[in-house]
Amino acid sequence: MDEGWDARAVFLDIAKAFDRVWTDSLLYKLIELRIPGSIVRLMATYLRVGSNLSSERAIAAGVVQGSKVGPKLFNIYVNDIPSPRNCRLCLFADDTAVMSTGASNNITNDRNSYLDQLGRWMISWKIKINTDKCQAVHFSRRRNIPDHPKLPQSNSVER
């Protein structure tokens, strides 16, 4: 690590990620991706459980966990997450990492600016953060550098 440069990461956990996928928005995103209408209608309700047909019912939120299509639908749902300009974003299922390196003040401002942008996106798509499972990590040659990033929908994250 270069002298005067730091590395910071904020690890976010989406609260009840698979349960909170807003069905109407997911269907909208499938249509925007030009998925054939027959597949969109099929995704609107799960019609088969094994070899049995289930009755149709309205679903406001959630994708089936443990199914083969559930994680793919979740990935489609978060596929339009804003891309950071001066940070790196890593996604794996419902876990998200926002990482940045550089001069301490610059990366703090860049990261916090992106977290604000991410928060607005999350609000618009009804995604919530589980703040109890979020962590901030700061790597530096210097000691005792305060770093309490403000998370979307919360005050700050633990370090």
C-alpha positions as YAML, in Angstrom:
chain: A
units: angstrom
residues:
- id: 1
  name: MET
  ca: [0.00, 0.00, 0.00]
- id: 2
  name: ASP
  ca: [1.48, 3.34, -1.06]
- id: 3
  name: GLU
  ca: [2.34, 5.85, 1.66]
- id: 4
  name: GLY
  ca: [-0.71, 8.00, 2.36]
- id: 5
  name: TRP
  ca: [-3.09, 5.66, 0.55]
- id: 6
  name: ASP
  ca: [-5.79, 3.69, 2.30]
- id: 7
  name: ALA
  ca: [-8.18, 0.94, 1.36]
- id: 8
  name: ARG
  ca: [-11.73, 0.88, 2.66]
- id: 9
  name: ALA
  ca: [-14.62, -1.49, 2.24]
- id: 10
  name: VAL
  ca: [-18.21, -1.49, 3.38]
- id: 11
  name: PHE
  ca: [-19.95, -4.85, 3.41]
- id: 12
  name: LEU
  ca: [-23.73, -4.62, 3.11]
- id: 13
  name: ASP
  ca: [-26.35, -7.30, 3.62]
- id: 14
  name: ILE
  ca: [-29.73, -6.97, 1.98]
- id: 15
  name: ALA
  ca: [-32.43, -7.74, 4.54]
- id: 16
  name: LYS
  ca: [-34.50, -10.80, 3.57]
- id: 17
  name: ALA
  ca: [-33.27, -10.35, 0.01]
- id: 18
  name: PHE
  ca: [-35.19, -13.16, -1.67]
- id: 19
  name: ASP
  ca: [-38.36, -12.40, 0.31]
- id: 20
  name: ARG
  ca: [-38.35, -8.70, -0.56]
- id: 21
  name: VAL
  ca: [-38.09, -8.81, -4.35]
- id: 22
  name: TRP
  ca: [-40.96, -6.58, -5.42]
- id: 23
  name: THR
  ca: [-42.84, -8.76, -7.91]
- id: 24
  name: ASP
  ca: [-44.30, -5.96, -10.04]
- id: 25
  name: SER
  ca: [-40.86, -4.39, -10.40]
- id: 26
  name: LEU
  ca: [-39.26, -7.72, -11.26]
- id: 27
  name: LEU
  ca: [-41.86, -8.29, -13.98]
- id: 28
  name: TYR
  ca: [-41.20, -4.76, -15.25]
- id: 29
  name: LYS
  ca: [-37.46, -5.49, -15.40]
- id: 30
  name: LEU
  ca: [-38.08, -8.77, -17.25]
- id: 31
  name: ILE
  ca: [-40.17, -6.89, -19.82]
- id: 32
  name: GLU
  ca: [-37.47, -4.20, -20.13]
- id: 33
  name: LEU
  ca: [-34.94, -6.97, -20.84]
- id: 34
  name: ARG
  ca: [-37.25, -8.13, -23.66]
- id: 35
  name: ILE
  ca: [-37.90, -11.52, -22.08]
- id: 36
  name: PRO
  ca: [-40.69, -13.23, -24.09]
- id: 37
  name: GLY
  ca: [-44.18, -12.53, -22.73]
- id: 38
  name: SER
  ca: [-44.90, -16.21, -22.16]
- id: 39
  name: ILE
  ca: [-41.93, -16.48, -19.82]
- id: 40
  name: VAL
  ca: [-42.86, -13.25, -18.02]
- id: 41
  name: ARG
  ca: [-46.38, -14.62, -17.44]
- id: 42
  name: LEU
  ca: [-44.92, -17.88, -16.17]
- id: 43
  name: MET
  ca: [-42.67, -16.00, -13.76]
- id: 44
  name: ALA
  ca: [-45.67, -13.98, -12.52]
- id: 45
  name: THR
  ca: [-46.77, -17.06, -10.61]
- id: 46
  name: TYR
  ca: [-45.12, -20.38, -10.01]
- id: 47
  name: LEU
  ca: [-47.60, -22.89, -11.40]
- id: 48
  name: ARG
  ca: [-45.86, -26.17, -10.67]
- id: 49
  name: VAL
  ca: [-44.64, -27.74, -7.46]
- id: 50
  name: GLY
  ca: [-43.08, -31.03, -8.51]
- id: 51
  name: SER
  ca: [-45.64, -32.68, -10.77]
- id: 52
  name: ASN
  ca: [-48.63, -30.99, -9.11]
- id: 53
  name: LEU
  ca: [-50.31, -27.81, -10.23]
- id: 54
  name: SER
  ca: [-50.81, -25.18, -7.57]
- id: 55
  name: SER
  ca: [-53.62, -22.69, -7.54]
- id: 56
  name: GLU
  ca: [-52.80, -19.21, -8.76]
- id: 57
  name: ARG
  ca: [-52.43, -16.51, -6.14]
- id: 58
  name: ALA
  ca: [-51.22, -12.95, -6.07]
- id: 59
  name: ILE
  ca: [-47.67, -12.49, -4.83]
- id: 60
  name: ALA
  ca: [-46.59, -8.98, -3.79]
- id: 61
  name: ALA
  ca: [-42.96, -9.77, -3.02]
- id: 62
  name: GLY
  ca: [-40.42, -12.58, -2.96]
- id: 63
  name: VAL
  ca: [-38.82, -15.22, -5.13]
- id: 64
  name: VAL
  ca: [-38.66, -18.87, -4.17]
- id: 65
  name: GLN
  ca: [-35.51, -19.67, -2.21]
- id: 66
  name: GLY
  ca: [-33.98, -23.02, -2.98]
- id: 67
  name: SER
  ca: [-35.38, -23.01, -6.50]
- id: 68
  name: LYS
  ca: [-33.14, -22.94, -9.55]
- id: 69
  name: VAL
  ca: [-34.80, -19.81, -10.91]
- id: 70
  name: GLY
  ca: [-34.94, -17.82, -7.62]
- id: 71
  name: PRO
  ca: [-31.30, -16.67, -7.58]
- id: 72
  name: LYS
  ca: [-31.47, -15.81, -11.28]
- id: 73
  name: LEU
  ca: [-34.58, -13.70, -10.72]
- id: 74
  name: PHE
  ca: [-32.86, -11.94, -7.81]
- id: 75
  name: ASN
  ca: [-29.84, -11.23, -10.03]
- id: 76
  name: ILE
  ca: [-32.14, -9.74, -12.67]
- id: 77
  name: TYR
  ca: [-33.79, -7.63, -9.97]
- id: 78
  name: VAL
  ca: [-30.50, -6.08, -8.83]
- id: 79
  name: ASN
  ca: [-28.86, -6.02, -12.28]
- id: 80
  name: ASP
  ca: [-29.49, -2.29, -12.72]
- id: 81
  name: ILE
  ca: [-27.78, -1.33, -9.46]
- id: 82
  name: PRO
  ca: [-25.87, 1.93, -10.05]
- id: 83
  name: SER
  ca: [-22.22, 1.52, -11.01]
- id: 84
  name: PRO
  ca: [-19.81, 3.48, -8.85]
- id: 85
  name: ARG
  ca: [-17.35, 5.80, -10.61]
- id: 86
  name: ASN
  ca: [-14.52, 5.83, -8.09]
- id: 87
  name: CYS
  ca: [-15.25, 2.67, -6.10]
- id: 88
  name: ARG
  ca: [-15.54, -1.00, -6.88]
- id: 89
  name: LEU
  ca: [-18.82, -2.84, -6.36]
- id: 90
  name: CYS
  ca: [-18.91, -6.60, -5.77]
- id: 91
  name: LEU
  ca: [-22.16, -8.55, -5.52]
- id: 92
  name: PHE
  ca: [-22.71, -12.15, -4.47]
- id: 93
  name: ALA
  ca: [-26.32, -13.16, -3.87]
- id: 94
  name: ASP
  ca: [-27.60, -10.76, -1.19]
- id: 95
  name: ASP
  ca: [-24.13, -9.64, -0.07]
- id: 96
  name: THR
  ca: [-22.67, -6.42, -1.44]
- id: 97
  name: ALA
  ca: [-19.21, -4.91, -0.98]
- id: 98
  name: VAL
  ca: [-18.28, -1.33, -1.84]
- id: 99
  name: MET
  ca: [-14.49, -0.97, -1.95]
- id: 100
  name: SER
  ca: [-12.20, 1.96, -2.60]
- id: 101
  name: THR
  ca: [-8.50, 2.80, -2.48]
- id: 102
  name: GLY
  ca: [-6.65, 6.08, -2.59]
- id: 103
  name: ALA
  ca: [-6.01, 9.15, -0.47]
- id: 104
  name: SER
  ca: [-8.03, 8.90, 2.71]
- id: 105
  name: ASN
  ca: [-10.23, 11.98, 2.25]
- id: 106
  name: ASN
  ca: [-10.93, 11.23, -1.41]
- id: 107
  name: ILE
  ca: [-12.02, 7.65, -0.87]
- id: 108
  name: THR
  ca: [-14.22, 8.61, 2.06]
- id: 109
  name: ASN
  ca: [-16.03, 11.22, -0.04]
- id: 110
  name: ASP
  ca: [-16.27, 8.93, -3.09]
- id: 111
  name: ARG
  ca: [-17.57, 6.02, -1.03]
- id: 112
  name: ASN
  ca: [-20.10, 8.09, 0.90]
- id: 113
  name: SER
  ca: [-21.33, 9.72, -2.30]
- id: 114
  name: TYR
  ca: [-21.84, 6.29, -3.83]
- id: 115
  name: LEU
  ca: [-23.58, 4.99, -0.69]
- id: 116
  name: ASP
  ca: [-26.02, 7.92, -0.99]
- id: 117
  name: GLN
  ca: [-26.67, 7.05, -4.65]
- id: 118
  name: LEU
  ca: [-27.06, 3.37, -3.75]
- id: 119
  name: GLY
  ca: [-29.50, 4.29, -0.98]
- id: 120
  name: ARG
  ca: [-31.72, 6.21, -3.38]
- id: 121
  name: TRP
  ca: [-31.72, 3.23, -5.77]
- id: 122
  name: MET
  ca: [-32.59, 0.85, -2.92]
- id: 123
  name: ILE
  ca: [-35.49, 3.01, -1.79]
- id: 124
  name: SER
  ca: [-36.90, 3.19, -5.32]
- id: 125
  name: TRP
  ca: [-36.81, -0.63, -5.65]
- id: 126
  name: LYS
  ca: [-37.96, -1.34, -2.05]
- id: 127
  name: ILE
  ca: [-34.69, -2.94, -0.95]
- id: 128
  name: LYS
  ca: [-33.62, -2.65, 2.69]
- id: 129
  name: ILE
  ca: [-30.26, -3.10, 4.36]
- id: 130
  name: ASN
  ca: [-29.81, -5.37, 7.39]
- id: 131
  name: THR
  ca: [-27.60, -2.97, 9.37]
- id: 132
  name: ASP
  ca: [-26.82, -5.61, 12.01]
- id: 133
  name: LYS
  ca: [-24.92, -7.59, 9.38]
- id: 134
  name: CYS
  ca: [-23.05, -4.66, 7.80]
- id: 135
  name: GLN
  ca: [-19.40, -3.93, 8.48]
- id: 136
  name: ALA
  ca: [-16.85, -1.30, 7.48]
- id: 137
  name: VAL
  ca: [-13.17, -2.21, 7.15]
- id: 138
  name: HIS
  ca: [-10.34, 0.30, 6.83]
- id: 139
  name: PHE
  ca: [-6.77, -0.68, 5.90]
- id: 140
  name: SER
  ca: [-4.10, 1.96, 6.51]
- id: 141
  name: ARG
  ca: [-0.57, 2.42, 7.77]
- id: 142
  name: ARG
  ca: [-1.95, 5.14, 10.02]
- id: 143
  name: ARG
  ca: [-3.82, 4.42, 13.23]
- id: 144
  name: ASN
  ca: [-7.11, 5.58, 14.67]
- id: 145
  name: ILE
  ca: [-8.67, 7.02, 11.56]
- id: 146
  name: PRO
  ca: [-12.40, 7.52, 12.15]
- id: 147
  name: ASP
  ca: [-14.51, 5.95, 9.47]
- id: 148
  name: HIS
  ca: [-18.20, 5.47, 10.11]
- id: 149
  name: PRO
  ca: [-19.91, 5.46, 6.73]
- id: 150
  name: LYS
  ca: [-23.56, 6.39, 6.70]
- id: 151
  name: LEU
  ca: [-25.51, 3.49, 5.27]
- id: 152
  name: PRO
  ca: [-28.66, 3.73, 3.24]
- id: 153
  name: GLN
  ca: [-31.68, 3.67, 5.61]
- id: 154
  name: SER
  ca: [-29.57, 3.89, 8.79]
- id: 155
  name: ASN
  ca: [-27.19, 6.04, 10.82]
- id: 156
  name: SER
  ca: [-23.77, 4.44, 10.42]
- id: 157
  name: VAL
  ca: [-22.12, 1.06, 10.20]
- id: 158
  name: GLU
  ca: [-19.95, -0.68, 12.77]
- id: 159
  name: ARG
  ca: [-16.24, -0.83, 12.24]
...
